[in-house]
Amino acid sequence: MILPTVDDIRALHEKYAPTREAFHLVYAHCEIVWKVAEQLLAADGHRLDSDLVRAGALLHDIGVYRLYDNGGRLRAGDYIRHGVLGHTILRQEGFPERLCRFCSCHTGVGLTRHDIERQELPLPVADYVAETVEEQLVMYADKFHTKATPPAFVSFDAYAAHVVRFGTEKVDAFHALRAEFGEPDLASLSAHYGHALS
């Protein structure tokens, strides 16, 4: 599979971003998710496709751009849809399914058909669950940074406390990801990017 370069990915973000502010928010977050994943890769014994992880991390949130209204405001109520919207964007751009899945399969610690039906989420009923180790790593790395105002790094404990409202099985899944990949050094990333650490 031929993967897009970092420059190709940046150009794609610029193509879909409705404003410069949206571009800077989303693309910076994607870069940070790549840096978290890169850090975990360096400390890990897995044999992963690091180029695929980089491309997946840098593209995973491209669907967020479709959630901005004409006034440049993010429609937060539809945020759950950003993954499937990103999957559609990448498919329309001609990317293979293996890359498109980084968009649709990174939300939370995975959304199942049961989650969608039980929570009545505005998504096509299906399983959106990271399957490959590369998908799992990007999904996990994403949990350590938020695009909130202002953007911030999120500790393992803070995310675990957040995700428990969706069920203890989600917390268990998050702990399993930590057992698989370890924890990133958020203090060094926070100092580098100037984002707070919660």
N, C-alpha and C positions, 0 to 999 in steps of 0.2 A: 504494500500500500504506500503510495506516495503521499507524504504529509505536507501540509502547507508550512511555509517558513514563518518565522516570527513576524517578518515584514508583511507577508500575505495576511496573517491573522490581524495585525494592527490595521491594515487597510480595510479588512472586512468589518471590524468594529467601527471604523470611521464612516464606512458606507451606511451602516444601519443606525448609528447614533443620531438621535434627532437634534441634539444640541452638543456643544463642546463640553458643557458641564456633565451631561449624561455620559459622554465618552470617557471623561477623566475619572468619574466615579466607578463605572463598570470595568473599564480596562485596567485601572489601577488595582481593583479588587482581584481581577483575574491574574494579574502579574503576581500579586501577593500569594494567591492560592498556589501558583506555580512555585514560588520560593519556599512555601511551607512544604509542598510535596517534594521539592528538590532536597530540602534539608532531611526529610524523612527517608528519602531514597539513599542519601549518603550514609545514613546510620543503619541501613537495613541490609540484610543478606539476600533479599529477593533478587531474582533476575527479571527485572521488569524492562519493558520497552520505554526508556526514559524519553525518547522523542515523542512517542504517543502520549505519555503522561503530560509532557509540556504542552502539546497541541490541545489535549483535552482540557487541561487546566485553563489555558488561555482562551478557550472558546466556550466553556461550560455555561456562562451567564449571558451569552449574546442575545438570548430571547428577552432579556429585561428591557431592551430598547423598544420592543413592541408594546410595552405597558405604559409608555409615556403618552399623555394626552397632548392636544394641540397647544396647550399653554406651557408645555415643558414640565408638567408635574407627573410624578409616578403614581399610577393607580394601584395603591397598595393592596386594595381588596382583591385584585386579580393576580397578586404576586405568585400564588401557587401554580399558575399556568406558565411561568417563564421558561420552565424546562422543556415542555412540549412545544412551545413557540420557538425556542432555540433549535430544537430537533428539526422542526419544519424549515427554518431558515437554512440550516446546513444541508438538508436534503435538497432544497431548491437550488443551492449553490453547487450541487453535484458531488458532495462529500459522501464517502462510504458510510454505511450504517454503523460500523465500528467506531467512527468518530462522532456521528450524530448522537449516539447513546450517552456521551458524556453530558449532554444537555439534559436529556429527559430522565436520566437515572442518577442524579446527584442530590435531589431534594431530600432534606432531612437525612435519615439513615436508610432511605429507601421507602417508596410508597407502594403498597400492595393494592390489589383489587379490593381487598377487604377494607383497607384504610379509606379508599375513595368512597366506597358504598357507605361505610359506617359514619364517616364525617361529612358525607354529601358534598364532596369536593367537586368543583366545576372542571373536571377532567374527563377525557374518555376513559371508561372503566378498563383498566389493564394493570399489569404489574410494571412499575418503574423502579427496578431494583438493580443496583450495580452487580454485575456478574463477574467480569474479569478483575484480576487483581489491580490492573491499571485504573479501571473505573472506581473500584473501592478506594484506592488511594486518593484520587481526586475528590471523591465525595467526602472522605474523611478530612482532607486538608482544607476543604471549603468551610468546615465547621469552626475553624479557628480565626475567621475574620468576618466582619459584618460591614455591609455598606450603609449602615445606619448613619444618622447625622449626629455627631461626626463619626466617620468610620473608626472601627476599633478592632483590636485583637480580642479573641474570646478564649478564656482558659478552658481546659478540659472540664473542670468542675462546673463552671458557669454554663457550658452547653449541656452537660448532663442534667443540671437542674432545670434547664429550659425544656428539654425533650421529654422529661418524665410525664408531662401533661398529656402526651400522646400514648402513654402506656409504658409499663416497666420493661416490656420486650424491646422498646426502642432504646432504653438506657442500656439494656444487656447487649444490644447490637453495637452500641457506641463503645462499650467496654471491650467487646471482641475486636473492634477495629484498633483500639489502643494496644491490645495484646499482640495484634498482627504487625502494627507499624511503629509503635512507640508514641512518644509525645514530642512535638517540636519545641525548640527553644524560643518561646514567644518574646522573652525579654530582649533578646538581640534583634529580632525582627521589629519589635515595637520601637526600639531605639533608632534603628535604621530608617524606618518609615515615618516616625514621629506620631504614630497613632497610639492612643491609650490602650492599656491592657485591663480588661475586666475580669 
